[in-house]
Amino acid sequence: MKVAEAVGRALTASGIDHVFGVVGSGNFHLTNAMAAAGARFVAARHEGGAATMADAYARTSGAPAALSVHQGPGLTNALTGVTEAAKSRTPLLVLAAEATGQHSNFRIDQALAAHAVGAVSARVTTAHDAVDQALAALRRARHERRTVLLNLPLEVQALDVPEGVSVSGARIPGPRPVEPSDRAVAELTRALAASRRPVFVAGRGARSPGGREALTALADRCGALLATSAVARGLFHGDPFSLDVSGGFAPPLVAELLRGADLIVGWGCALNMWTMRHGRLIGPGASVVQVDDDPEALGAHREIALGVTGDAERTARRALEAAGGSREGYRTAEIAAALATRGRWRDVPYEDEGTRERIDPRTLSIGLDDILPAERVVGVDSGNFMGYPSAYLSVPDHEGFCFTQAFQSIGLGLATTIGAALARPDRLPVAALGDGGALMSAVELDTVRRLGLPMVVVVYNDEAYGAEVHHFGPDGFALDTVTFPETDIAAVARGYGFEAATVRTPADLKAVRDWVAGPRRAPLLIDAKVTRDHGSWWLEEAFRGH
């Protein structure tokens, strides 16, 4: 047995059930070995898309995933997606063939490339230790929640594995929850007891059914309102005291309630400039507490009164055990009524700016929210448009929203939704893209059709890089470099085998209703020609509000 086959078999036996990638000569045997051993191989059309699919699959499923790429350009093509995964602490194993010959066209310093984007680098060096080295890389990805690049030199892949080397493997568990100290739990409990208007903001570290259960129970006990960062959106869906998302996507009432809190507790949440609107969502005199299992994360983005090193769910359960009787706190009947009527952006009155040629993105998003099934998984690309689907499209839980924005790259949204859809095949996948990101990633429309995904792709099409238009336009700069002629993206989608509709007015959404009614034999792309007179509220604040 060759090293390539042995490594592929062992990784599959140890818990890798999905492998994404583009196969070339250098990763051919490894990828085939994993598929033969039972892993599902998902062939993308570009390594950048494959990397983001793997990232989104791991986030949504909670299971580790692998990315398989060719040496040299296969890796460099994937680096944007790998960077997003690394910045998001996604447990992802990147399997990269490696050319070590001094004069090979494919040779680059792959370990240095990994380091440059925040990933961890490892290498298979001998036939005897190959399986152990590969499993050590997977173990590190799982236990440390890191993106690990495992380099597989071509000459090592081709070696024979010595007799007696086992490739059976065993599933590698995730990290053990970090237990908070008794002292930290006592200090947190005192802070909660002293608060009259507490708000919990849950982030990536609290994304689990157990995290929701523990935090809602503690919030109910101490009278706290519940919010999330964007990446944890949906965690508290259905709770009458849920504020949904904190930060730039928050509607006026939610922002007002956050600013009125006397205690904000971040649970597995960085409380960064986006989640806290550059600190403006923290009212005068409010105390800030942060709970995170990584001690380096405590206070990294803002001054805190108390930092608790511990797993979010375990810390919440410990605090619940130590807490006294229930308090009303911020959970009044008046606030519940206000949230029920004004807690969502769609509840906020607005003047529809649509014309016969262009639809208001708010009207579009509300219409889609009403038409599309509630059991959905939404992936969002980056750009001027992104606040509309993020704020107006409801999601059923934390597995219903996948937000790959740590690197703030456009072009990842379609691949994000493919990965999330494979993790939740029971739900309707909805990809929300701008026209720039849609055209940048259009090659993966083929992947959607080939996989038979019943996806809805919504393109908020303003024929521009809208973020730049609305950032530089008000200052009188020329915008020729960031505006484009009209493109018939619906026609592009039909070429890939999609059903497609061009939407200019609310009446055009009938095509979406018809598709939802069935039989949904092909995915649907909606080329929505949206109004473009001004920038989105959240982007205006992000660019000019600090």
QUIGI-V726281 format. One record per residue. N is the residue number from 1. PSI is psi in whole degrees, -180 to 180 (999 if undefined). D_FIRST is the distance of its C-alpha to the first C-alpha in Angstrom with 1 decimal. Layout:
# QUIGI-V726281
N/PSI/D_FIRST  N/PSI/D_FIRST
This chain:
# QUIGI-V726281
1/134/0.0  2/159/3.8  3/-43/6.7  4/-45/8.3  5/-42/6.5  6/-45/6.6  7/-44/10.1  8/-44/11.2  9/-45/10.6  10/-42/12.3  11/-39/15.1  12/-43/15.9  13/-22/16.1  14/11/18.4  15/-3/20.9  16/109/20.1  17/-10/21.4  18/130/22.6  19/126/21.1  20/148/23.6  21/-175/23.3  22/126/23.5  23/131/20.5  24/-169/20.4  25/-36/18.1  26/-26/16.9  27/14/15.9  28/-54/15.1  29/-39/11.3  30/-48/11.8  31/-43/14.8  32/-36/13.5  33/-40/10.8  34/-41/13.7  35/-41/16.0  36/-29/13.9  37/-4/13.8  38/-7/17.6  39/147/18.7  40/124/21.5  41/127/21.1  42/109/24.5  43/119/25.0  44/173/27.9  45/-12/29.9  46/142/30.0  47/-30/27.9  48/-42/31.1  49/-41/31.5  50/-42/27.9  51/-43/28.4  52/-36/31.6  53/-46/30.3  54/-42/27.6  55/-50/30.4  56/-37/32.8  57/-45/30.4  58/-41/29.6  59/-45/33.4  60/-38/34.5  61/-26/31.9  62/5/31.7  63/153/27.9  64/151/25.5  65/165/24.1  66/149/21.7  67/128/22.4  68/123/19.9  69/157/21.4  70/159/21.0  71/149/21.7  72/-106/25.5  73/-28/27.6  74/-41/25.3  75/-45/25.9  76/-35/29.5  77/-31/30.2  78/-7/29.1  79/-32/31.0  80/-45/34.1  81/-37/32.3  82/-39/30.2  83/-45/33.6  84/-45/35.1  85/-43/32.3  86/-43/32.6  87/-27/36.4  88/3/36.2  89/43/33.9  90/129/31.4  91/89/28.3  92/135/25.9  93/116/22.5  94/116/22.3  95/106/18.8  96/121/19.7  97/154/17.8  98/129/19.7  99/122/21.2  100/-9/22.2  101/134/23.8  102/-35/27.5  103/13/28.7  104/136/26.3  105/-27/28.2  106/-5/25.8  107/124/26.2  108/168/28.1  109/90/28.2  110/-33/26.2  111/-41/26.7  112/-37/30.4  113/-42/30.4  114/-47/29.0  115/-39/31.7  116/-30/34.4  117/7/33.9  118/8/33.7  119/167/30.0  120/141/28.0  121/142/25.4  122/168/22.1  123/142/19.3  124/125/15.7  125/-27/16.4  126/157/13.8  127/-36/10.2  128/-39/11.7  129/3/13.8  130/-48/12.0  131/-45/11.9  132/-41/15.4  133/-39/16.7  134/-43/15.8  135/-32/17.4  136/-38/20.3  137/-43/20.9  138/-40/21.1  139/-41/23.3  140/-40/25.6  141/-43/25.9  142/-52/26.9  143/-34/29.1  144/1/30.9  145/59/31.0  146/155/29.8  147/120/28.0  148/125/25.0  149/116/23.4  150/108/19.8  151/133/19.3  152/91/15.8  153/140/16.5  154/-41/15.1  155/-30/14.3  156/-39/12.4  157/-33/10.3  158/-5/9.3  159/155/8.4  160/136/5.6  161/132/5.7  162/151/8.3  163/145/8.9  164/-11/11.1  165/122/10.0  166/138/11.1  167/13/10.3  168/-43/13.4  169/174/15.8  170/146/19.5  171/133/21.9  172/119/23.4  173/164/27.2  174/179/29.5  175/150/31.9  176/141/34.7  177/138/38.1  178/123/40.2  179/127/43.3  180/157/46.6  181/156/49.0  182/-40/52.2  183/-43/54.3  184/-41/52.6  185/-40/52.9  186/-43/56.6  187/-41/57.3  188/-43/55.6  189/-40/57.7  190/-41/60.8  191/-41/60.1  192/-40/59.6  193/-32/62.8  194/-14/64.9  195/145/63.7  196/-19/65.9  197/66/63.8  198/149/60.1  199/131/57.3  200/134/53.6  201/110/51.1  202/139/47.6  203/-158/44.6  204/-36/40.8  205/-8/40.7  206/4/42.8  207/91/40.9  208/157/40.2  209/-38/42.3  210/-36/42.9  211/-44/44.1  212/-48/46.5  213/-46/47.8  214/-43/48.4  215/-38/50.0  216/-37/52.2  217/-44/53.5  218/-41/54.3  219/-40/55.9  220/-38/58.0  221/-41/59.2  222/5/60.2  223/35/61.3  224/146/58.7  225/158/57.9  226/128/54.2  227/169/52.6  228/162/49.1  229/171/47.6  230/-39/46.4  231/-18/42.7  232/14/43.8  233/139/46.2  234/-11/46.8  235/-37/46.2  236/24/49.8  237/133/50.5  238/-16/53.4  239/131/54.8  240/-16/58.5  241/24/58.4  242/133/55.3  243/-2/56.0  244/-123/52.7  245/131/51.6  246/150/53.2  247/-153/53.6  248/-24/54.4  249/-4/53.7  250/135/56.2  251/170/59.4  252/-43/62.8  253/-42/63.4  254/-44/60.0  255/-40/60.6  256/-43/64.0  257/-37/62.7  258/-44/60.1  259/-23/62.8  260/-4/65.0  261/145/62.5  262/-8/63.6  263/127/60.1  264/124/56.7  265/120/53.6  266/124/50.2  267/104/47.4  268/35/44.0  269/134/45.8  270/-19/46.3  271/45/49.9  272/-172/49.4  273/-29/51.9  274/-46/50.7  275/-29/50.9  276/13/54.3  277/56/55.8  278/30/56.0  279/-5/57.6  280/-12/60.4  281/0/59.3  282/113/60.1  283/164/63.8  284/130/66.2  285/-3/66.0  286/143/62.8  287/141/60.5  288/128/56.8  289/143/54.2  290/131/50.4  291/124/47.8  292/144/44.2  293/-5/41.3  294/110/40.8  295/-26/43.8  296/-18/43.5  297/-21/44.3  298/120/47.6  299/13/50.4  300/-30/48.2  301/-19/50.1  302/163/53.6  303/135/55.8  304/151/55.3  305/-28/57.7  306/133/54.9  307/129/51.2  308/118/49.2  309/110/45.7  310/158/44.1  311/139/42.2  312/-49/44.5  313/-46/44.3  314/-39/44.6  315/-42/47.5  316/-40/49.3  317/-39/49.1  318/-41/50.4  319/-36/53.2  320/-40/54.1  321/-33/54.5  322/-13/56.8  323/156/58.8  324/-148/62.3  325/169/63.9  326/146/63.3  327/149/65.0  328/-45/65.9  329/-125/65.0  330/0/64.0  331/67/63.6  332/163/67.0  333/-34/68.1  334/-42/69.2  335/-39/65.8  336/-42/64.1  337/-41/66.6  338/-43/66.1  339/-35/62.3  340/-26/62.7  341/-23/64.9  342/15/63.9  343/-8/60.5  344/154/58.5  345/-35/59.0  346/-16/59.8  347/-12/62.8  348/121/64.2  349/146/66.8  350/159/66.3  351/116/68.0  352/123/65.9  353/11/65.6  354/155/64.2  355/-173/65.9  356/-15/65.7  357/-24/62.9  358/138/60.9  359/141/60.0  360/129/60.3  361/-25/56.8  362/-44/58.3  363/-43/59.6  364/-48/56.4  365/-41/54.4  366/-43/56.8  367/-44/56.9  368/-39/53.1  369/-36/53.1  370/-32/55.5  371/-42/53.8  372/146/50.1  373/146/48.9  374/-31/49.0  375/93/45.5  376/162/43.7  377/122/41.2  378/128/42.6  379/139/40.9  380/132/43.2  381/-180/42.9  382/152/44.9  383/-178/48.3  384/-32/52.0  385/-19/51.6  386/-24/49.1  387/-27/51.7  388/-55/52.9  389/-33/49.9  390/-33/49.0  391/-27/52.5  392/-23/53.7  393/114/50.7  394/155/50.4  395/148/47.2  396/-25/46.8  397/-172/44.9  398/-15/42.6  399/4/39.7  400/4/42.0  401/123/42.2  402/120/39.4  403/90/40.9  404/83/38.6  405/12/41.4  406/-30/40.4  407/-8/40.1  408/41/42.8  409/138/41.1  410/160/42.3  411/1/39.9  412/-13/37.6  413/-41/39.5  414/-47/38.1  415/-37/34.4  416/-47/35.6  417/-33/37.0  418/-48/33.9  419/-43/31.8  420/-36/34.5  421/-37/35.0  422/-28/31.5  423/-29/32.0  424/72/35.4  425/-9/35.2  426/-4/38.4  427/157/40.5  428/119/42.0  429/136/40.4  430/115/43.0  431/122/42.2  432/116/45.2  433/156/45.1  434/169/47.6  435/-34/48.0  436/-50/46.4  437/-36/43.3  438/-45/43.2  439/-32/43.3  440/-33/40.9  441/14/38.2  442/-26/39.4  443/-29/36.1  444/-4/34.6  445/-33/37.3  446/-39/35.0  447/-41/32.3  448/-49/35.0  449/-41/36.0  450/-37/32.6  451/-9/31.6  452/28/35.0  453/130/36.2  454/60/40.0  455/148/40.6  456/121/44.0  457/119/43.9  458/120/47.2  459/114/48.1  460/95/51.0  461/106/52.1  462/13/54.8  463/45/53.8  464/164/53.3  465/90/51.4  466/-33/53.8  467/-43/53.1  468/-39/54.2  469/-47/57.1  470/-13/58.6  471/-46/57.9  472/-25/59.5  473/-45/61.8  474/-20/64.4  475/7/64.9  476/11/65.7  477/149/62.7  478/141/61.8  479/16/59.0  480/-29/58.1  481/-12/54.7  482/13/53.7  483/152/55.4  484/157/54.3  485/160/55.8  486/135/55.2  487/136/51.9  488/82/51.5  489/-27/48.2  490/-40/48.9  491/-38/48.6  492/-45/45.3  493/-41/44.0  494/-35/45.3  495/-26/43.4  496/1/40.1  497/13/41.2  498/156/43.0  499/151/46.4  500/151/48.5  501/139/51.9  502/126/54.1  503/120/56.0  504/-25/59.2  505/164/61.4  506/-31/60.9  507/-28/61.9  508/-13/58.7  509/-6/56.6  510/-34/57.6  511/-34/54.5  512/-43/52.3  513/-42/54.2  514/-40/53.7  515/-43/50.0  516/-37/49.7  517/-17/51.8  518/166/49.1  519/4/47.2  520/50/45.0  521/-21/43.0  522/156/42.0  523/163/41.9  524/132/45.1  525/133/45.9  526/112/49.3  527/93/50.7  528/114/53.4  529/99/56.0  530/155/57.0  531/154/60.1  532/26/59.6  533/-26/63.0  534/166/61.8  535/167/58.7  536/157/57.3  537/-42/58.9  538/-35/55.8  539/-38/55.1  540/-43/58.7  541/-42/58.6  542/-40/55.3  543/-37/56.6  544/-4/60.3  545/12/60.8  546/999/60.1
